[in-house]
Amino acid sequence: MIRRFGPPPEAGRIYKRRPGVYALLPRGGQLLVTCQLMSQYMDEPEIQLPGGGIDPGESPIPALHREVYEETGWSIGAPRRLGAFRRFTFMPEYDLWAEKLCHIYVARPQRRLGPPLEADHAAVWMQPEAVIDSLYNDGDRHFALQYFA
């Protein structure tokens, strides 16, 4: 059974399963994260582990490389899976209630290829303690705490 973080699913609500991949990206005592900037769906910026949805027909590792690049502008190497969790949430940008299956990896940031491709994201280097205090969701925080313990 995959551990759940966040509120339980609401009775009677239909959730679409959304598999995704996310990465802890340590280098030189810091962690590369993405800051999702304010938008019509958010009241304030959010610190997040870089990552996102696995497209239909896509495997997790290529999805991880693609998502990290889109959200940070960095290439990564040597991804290693740490575990997974699920959470039930509303995704306003898709007008969708989702059961997110979040697969967490650790990988090496290798090279900055350019700015993030997603206009509402900024790549940020932070101390691990600050990241843990700032992460948007409890599942990401759990894996960051476990990794840095």
C-alpha positions as CSV (number, residue, x, y, z in Angstrom):
1,M,0.0,0.0,0.0
2,I,1.3,3.5,-0.9
3,R,1.3,6.0,2.0
4,R,-1.1,8.9,1.7
5,F,-0.3,12.5,2.7
6,G,-2.7,15.3,3.0
7,P,-6.5,15.1,3.3
8,P,-8.3,11.9,2.6
9,P,-10.4,11.6,-0.6
10,E,-13.9,13.2,-0.3
11,A,-16.7,10.7,-0.3
12,G,-18.6,10.6,-3.6
13,R,-16.0,12.6,-5.5
14,I,-14.4,11.0,-8.5
15,Y,-10.6,11.4,-8.7
16,K,-8.5,10.8,-11.8
17,R,-5.2,9.0,-11.2
18,R,-2.2,11.1,-12.2
19,P,1.2,9.5,-11.9
20,G,4.1,11.9,-11.5
21,V,7.8,12.0,-10.9
22,Y,9.7,14.4,-8.6
23,A,13.3,14.9,-7.6
24,L,15.5,15.8,-4.7
25,L,18.5,17.5,-6.4
26,P,21.4,17.9,-4.0
27,R,24.7,19.5,-5.0
28,G,27.4,21.2,-2.9
29,G,25.4,21.2,0.3
30,Q,22.3,22.8,-1.3
31,L,19.2,21.6,-3.0
32,L,17.9,22.7,-6.4
33,V,14.1,23.3,-6.2
34,T,11.6,25.1,-8.2
35,C,9.6,28.1,-7.1
36,Q,6.2,28.2,-8.8
37,L,5.4,31.8,-9.0
38,M,2.0,33.3,-8.2
39,S,-0.7,32.8,-10.9
40,Q,-4.4,33.0,-11.2
41,Y,-4.5,29.7,-9.3
42,M,-2.1,30.6,-6.4
43,D,-2.0,33.3,-3.8
44,E,1.7,33.1,-3.1
45,P,4.8,31.4,-4.6
46,E,5.3,27.7,-3.7
47,I,8.6,25.9,-3.2
48,Q,8.3,22.5,-4.8
49,L,10.5,19.5,-5.8
50,P,11.0,19.8,-9.6
51,G,8.8,17.3,-11.4
52,G,5.3,16.6,-12.7
53,G,3.1,14.3,-14.6
54,I,4.2,11.3,-16.6
55,D,2.6,11.6,-20.0
56,P,0.7,8.6,-21.5
57,G,3.1,6.1,-22.9
58,E,6.1,7.8,-21.2
59,S,8.3,5.9,-18.7
60,P,9.2,7.5,-15.3
61,I,12.9,8.2,-15.9
62,P,12.4,10.1,-19.2
63,A,9.5,11.9,-17.6
64,L,11.8,12.9,-14.7
65,H,14.5,14.2,-17.0
66,R,11.9,16.2,-19.0
67,E,10.1,17.6,-16.0
68,V,13.3,18.7,-14.2
69,Y,14.5,20.4,-17.4
70,E,11.2,22.1,-18.0
71,E,10.9,23.5,-14.4
72,T,14.6,24.3,-13.7
73,G,16.5,24.4,-17.0
74,W,19.0,21.8,-15.6
75,S,20.0,18.4,-16.9
76,I,20.3,15.6,-14.3
77,G,22.2,12.3,-14.0
78,A,22.1,9.1,-12.0
79,P,18.4,9.2,-10.8
80,R,17.6,6.7,-8.0
81,R,14.1,6.0,-6.8
82,L,13.5,6.7,-3.1
83,G,9.8,5.8,-2.9
84,A,6.3,7.0,-3.6
85,F,3.2,8.5,-1.9
86,R,-0.2,9.6,-3.0
87,R,-2.3,12.6,-2.3
88,F,-5.8,13.7,-3.2
89,T,-6.1,17.2,-4.5
90,F,-7.8,19.6,-6.9
91,M,-5.7,20.8,-9.8
92,P,-7.2,24.1,-10.9
93,E,-5.0,24.4,-14.0
94,Y,-6.7,21.3,-15.3
95,D,-10.0,21.7,-13.6
96,L,-9.5,18.2,-12.2
97,W,-9.8,16.3,-8.9
98,A,-6.7,14.0,-8.9
99,E,-5.3,11.1,-7.0
100,K,-1.6,12.0,-7.5
101,L,0.8,9.1,-7.4
102,C,4.1,10.8,-6.7
103,H,7.3,8.9,-7.3
104,I,10.2,10.5,-5.6
105,Y,13.8,10.2,-6.9
106,V,17.2,11.7,-5.9
107,A,19.4,12.8,-8.8
108,R,22.5,14.8,-9.5
109,P,22.0,18.2,-11.1
110,Q,24.6,18.1,-13.9
111,R,24.4,21.2,-16.0
112,R,22.3,24.3,-16.4
113,L,21.1,24.3,-20.0
114,G,19.1,27.6,-19.8
115,P,16.2,29.1,-17.9
116,P,13.2,27.0,-17.0
117,L,10.9,26.4,-20.0
118,E,7.8,26.9,-17.8
119,A,7.3,30.7,-17.5
120,D,5.8,30.4,-14.0
121,H,8.8,28.5,-12.5
122,A,12.1,29.7,-11.2
123,A,15.1,27.5,-10.3
124,V,16.3,28.2,-6.8
125,W,19.2,26.8,-4.8
126,M,18.4,26.5,-1.1
127,Q,19.9,24.9,2.1
128,P,18.2,21.6,2.8
129,E,16.8,22.8,6.1
130,A,15.1,25.8,4.4
131,V,13.7,23.6,1.7
132,I,12.2,21.2,4.3
133,D,10.6,24.2,6.1
134,S,9.3,25.6,2.8
135,L,8.1,22.6,0.7
136,Y,4.5,22.9,-0.5
137,N,3.3,19.4,0.4
138,D,3.8,17.0,3.3
139,G,4.8,14.0,1.1
140,D,7.7,16.0,-0.5
141,R,8.7,17.1,3.0
142,H,8.7,13.5,4.3
143,F,11.1,12.3,1.6
144,A,13.4,15.3,2.0
145,L,13.5,14.7,5.8
146,Q,14.2,11.0,5.2
147,Y,16.9,11.7,2.7
148,F,18.8,14.3,4.8
149,A,18.4,12.4,8.1
